[in-house]
Amino acid sequence: MERVALRFLVATALILSVATVISGELVNETSATAGLLWSTGKDESDLLSKAEPENSNNSSSSAVVNDHEDLDGGFSSLEGMLHWAIGHSDPTKLKEGAEDAQRLSASELQKRQLELKELIEKMKMPSDAELMRMAIDDLNNSSSSLGDRQRALQELLILVEPLDNANDLNKLGGLAIVIQELDHPDQDIRRLSAWVLGKACQNNAAVQKQILELGALTKLIKMVQSTSIEEAIKALYAVSALIQNNLAGQEIFYAEAGDTMLQEILSNSSNDIRLRRKAVSVVADLAEYQLENIAIAESPCFRNHLFLNSVVDLTASTDLDLQEKALVAIKNLLQLKTTEALVFKDFCNLDGSLERMRQQLLDLMAEEDRRDYAVDLETLRREVEQIFHEKLGKVENTASLVSGYNFHAILF
């Protein structure tokens, strides 16, 4: 009953606010009691797109820091409340509301704004912690329907994005329950659970440690081999988030043959392109971590000829995004002390691969719509080529010096 009441209040505020925001009217409310700020920066498509949370593979996009000081701070802003409510509303009804709003007069819109302000002042909005507790309770309730469990995980997916909320998830008992859902017979439940874990621990060492201690990484690595491609992608996303810049996580990853898993994904051209992109990004991250922590022993996979070849072969792909990610991985691998230039040259045929890629990019530069991207990719390709030839040159110089020394020894 409590959940229904809270959602009703949020939905009521949402109906009023969507009508105002989508209309394009701009009204600043600077009242100390309300502190509302209306923005015209979002159109109907922007709002409706929030109904499906986005998955970002970019390691540089970190979680937004919430300004809550405790568990019961509520939504930090109207925008935060709208973000949650829109994500759990019917997009069709939102669209209908938007169309109705566009027919309202300026005075009617102003009236709607005042109604919303009064409503928010009168009602007690649920805090993020309260919403998380309700979602966790649904997951912990054995009688919850499949739909209720899915909705609970979708709610957590949004709620754990702020750093403070992610840190509170374990305090509320949520991490253990979500990890338990990785074993659920429904593949969509497993997919959402992996997604929540990945979102919660992304760029968050504390949550990484908690999840690792609860033994989730081994389960996630096995899930990457799922026959469901969507489940596999989200599991690999979670694996990547858990081991990024985390030595303990990487040690478990290698112990569970995670590098072999990556090689199998990369070398199989029939695998979904999204899975291959993520896999090669993980390789790049692992090599980069090694470069930044030279005192740590390098993984044997970086000396594995077949592993290196599986990365180089990706440069022949017709997918430019996959090519770019492969170049970044090769660039990092070339800079490792244990990788051998001659392996890249003789076994992987990196010279030939880079030359074929150069010809392909020249052709793309003639196409106006892809010229800029091709130019950027060619810049990266040249950088990789330069690093490769420098590494190769050092080997040849060393070989020349050794040969000269041996000749001198024979003469004398």
N, C-alpha and C positions, 0 to 999 in steps of 0.2 A: 504494500500500500504506500509506503514511504517513497519507493522508487517512482511509482506512478504519479504521486503528487509533485515530486521534484521535477519530473520531466514535463508535467503539465505547465508548471510555472515557466520553465525555460522555453517551452514551445510557444507560450503566450507572448513572451518577450520577443521571440524570434519572428513571429508573424508581424508584429508591429515594426520591428527593426528592419526586416527585409524590405518592407514597403518603402521605408525611408532611404535606406542605403542604395537600393537599386534605382530609385527615382533619379539620382544624380544631384539631389539638393544638398547643399553644404551648410550646416549649422553648427557652430561651435558652442558647446555648453561648458562654461568654465566655472560653474558652481562648485563650491568647496564640498558640498554634500554629495554631488553626483559625479562630477568630473568626466562627463561624457564628451567624446570627440567623434563627430560624424565625418566620414571620409567619402569623397566621390571617386577614389582611386580604384574601386572595385566595380565591375559590371556584373551582369547576370551570370555570364559564363564563369567568371572568377568565383562567384559564390557557390554555384552549383558544382564546380569542380572539387570543392572541399568535401563533398559527400564521399569521395573515395580517397583515402590518405595516400600520399605519394611515397614511393620508395626511392630514396636517393642513394646512389652508389658512390657518390663523391665523398671521400673521406674528409674533405675540407668543410662540408656543411655540417656543423656541429649543432647540438640541441640548443634551443632557445632557453636562456637562463630565466627562470621564474623568480619574481621578486618576493615570493612568500617567505615569511620568517618562521612559520610553523605549519602544522598539518591542517589547520582549520582557517586558513586565510581566505578561502573562497576563490573565485575567479579574480585575477589581477586586473582585469579590464573588461569592458563590454566586448571588445574584440575576442578575448579569450572565451567568453561565454558563447558568442556567436559561432566561433570555430568549432566548439563541441556540439552545439545544437544543430548547426547546418550539417555536420557529419552524420547526424542521426535522424535526419528528416527526409521526407519523400521528395526527391528532386522535381517530380511532376507538380506537386502542390506548391513548391517554391516558385516554379516557373509561372504557375497560374497567379500566385500572389504578386509576382513581379509585373506581370501584364496588367493586373488591376491597379498597381501602384502608379504605373505610368500615366493613368487617366486621372489621377488625383490633382487637385489644385494646390497651389502653394500654401494656402491657409489650412487645407485639410492635412497636408503633410506636417505642418507645424503642430497641428493638434495631435497627430499621431506621435510626434516626438515627445510632447509633453506627457501624453498618456504612458509612454514607455518609461520616461523619467520617473513618474509617480509610481509606476508599478515596481520598478527596481528598488526605489526607496522604501516601499512598503513591505516587500517580500524579502525573506532571507534566502539568498541564493545558496545552492549547495556548494561546498568547497570541493576542490579537486580531490582531497583526501576522502571525503564522503562518497564521491562518485567512484573512486577507486575501491573503496570498501564494498560498495554495492556490487561492483563488477566481480570482485574476488569472491564475495558470498555466493553469487550465481554459479561461479566455477566450482566452488566447494560444495555446492548442493547437489547431491547425487540424483535428485529428482528433477533437476533443471532440464528443460527440453534442449534439443540440439540447436534450435534457433536462439534460445536464451544464452547458450554457451558461446555461440558465434557472436552475438551482439555484445556480450561481456568482453570478449577479446578485442573486438573492434573499438570498444570504448577505451580499453587499456592502451591500445595502439596509439590513440590520440593523446591520452592523459600522460603517458610516460615520456612524451617528447621533451617537455621541460626538464631541465637537469634536476631540480629539487624533487619533482614528482618521481623521477626514476630512482633517486636515492631513497625515497620513502617506500617504494614498492616492496622491498624486502622486509622493512619494519612492519608493514601491514600483513606480512605472510604471503604476499602475492607471488614472489619468485618461485617458491617451491611448488605452488599450485599450478602456475603456468608451465613449469618444467614437467610436471606430472601429465599435463595435457599433450605433451609430445608423443605419448604412447596411446593416445586416443584412436579408436578404430576409424574415425572419420578423417579423411585426408585434409579437408578444409580446416578442421580444428587444429590439426598438426601444423598446417601451413601458417595459420594466424598466430599460433603459439610461438613458432620460430621467429616470426616477424616481430612480435612484441619483445622477445628477448634481444634480438638484434638492435631494435630501436632503443631499448632501455640502456644497453651497455655501450652504445656507440660513443667513442671519445670519453668514456667514463670508467676510469680505472677501478673505482670502488665497486661498481656494479659488475664489471668484468670479473673481479676477484670472487664476488659472491656467487655468480653463476658457475664459475669454474669449480668452486668448492662444492657445489651441489651436483657436480658430475654431468652437466648438460652437454658439454662439448662432444663427448663420445657419441651421444645420441644424435646430435646434429650432424656429425660427419657421416653417420650411417644414413641419415635422412637425405643427404645430398645425392645418394644413389637411388632415390625413389623413382618409380616409374611415372609418377606424377611430376611433370616438369615444373609446375607452379610451386609445388612443395619443395622440390630440389633447389629451385632458385632462392626461395626464402630461407631455406636451411643453410645454403652457402653464404647468403647475406649475413646470417647470424654468426656463422663460423668466422667470417672475415672480421666482423665487428669484435668478436671475442679475442682474436689473436693479434689484432692490430696493435703494435707497440707494446705487446705484452709477452714477456719472455716465458712466464709460466704457461700461458696459453699455447705458445708455439711449441714448447716442449711436449705438451700433451698431443698437440696436432701431429707432430712428427712421429711420436710413439704410436699413434693410431693410424699410421701410414697415410696421413693427409696429403703428403707430397705425391704419393702414387695416385691418389684420387684425382689430384689436379692434373697430372700427366694424362690420365685416361680421358678426362674431359677435353683437354686441349688437343689431343691427338685424334679424337673421333669427330670428323667433320659433320656427322649426322646429328650431333648434339645441338640443342637449341642455341642459337647465337647469343642469347642473353646469358646463358649459363657459361659459355666460353668467354664472353667478355669479363664476367665477374671472376672467373678462374684465373685469367691472365692478370687481372688487377691485383688479385691476392699474391701472385708470384712477384709482381712489381713491389708490393708493400713489404713482403718478406725480405726481398733483396735490399730494399731501402733501409729497413730496420737493421740489417746486418752491416750496411755501410756506416750507419750512425753509431753502431756499437761494435767496434772492431775487436774488442777484447773477448767477445763471445765467439765460441767455436762455430764455424760455418756449417750449415746443413749439408749432408752428403749429396742431397739432390742437386745442389749447384755444381757438382762435379760429374753428375750423371749425363752422359752424352745424349741419351734418348730424351731425357727431360729437357735439356737445352734445345734440342732439335725440334721438339714439339712446340716450343715458344717461337723459334725462328720461322717455322712453317706457317705461322699465322699471318705473316706479312704477305702471303700470297692470296689471302682472303679478298673477296670483292667488297666486304663490309669495311668502310673507312674507319668506323669507330673501333672495330676490333684491331685493325692495322695500327691505329694510333696507340692503343693500349699495349699492343705487342712491342712497339718501338720503345715505349717507356720501360717495359720490363727488360728488354734487351739492353737498353742503356744502363740500367742498374746492374744487371748481371755482368756486363763487360767490365764494370769498375771493381768487382770483387776480386780479391787477390787469388782465390782458389780457382777461378775460371780460367781456362787456357785459350789463348787467342787462336792457336792452331786447331783446336776442336771446333771453334766457330767457323774457321776457314775451311778445313778439310772435311769435317764430318757434317756440319750444319750448312755449309755453302752460303755463309752470310753475305759474301761479296755478290754472288749471283742474285740472291734474294733482294738485296738493296738496290741493285741495278734494275731489276725487273720492276720494282716499286717506283723507281725514278721515272721510268718510261710511262708507267701508268699515271703518275701524277702530272706529267707533262701533258698528257691527253686531257686530263681533267681540268687543267688550267685553261684550256681552250673553251670550256663550258662556263658561261658567265655565272650561272647560279651556284657553281661549286668551286669557282676559282679561288676565293679567299681561303676556304678550308684547305684546298689542295696546296696553296702556298705555305700555309702554316705547317701542314704535314710534311712538306718537303724540307722545311727548315729543321724540323725534328729529325727527319731521315738523315740529313747531312751531318747533324750533330752526332748521331749514332755512328755514322760512317767514319767520322773523324776520330772518335774514341776508339773504334775498332782498329783503325790503321795505326794509331799511336800505340795501342797494346801490341799489335802485331809487329810494329817496328822495334819495340823493345826486345821482343823474342828473337828477331832476326839479328839485331845488334849483338845480343848475348851469344847467339850461335856463331856469329862471325868472330867474336873475341875468343871463344873456346877453340874454334878451328885454327885461328892464328897461333894460339898458345901451343896447341898440339903440334903444328908444323914446325914451330920454333924449337920445341923439345926434340923432335926427330933430327933436326939439323945439328943440334948441339948435344 
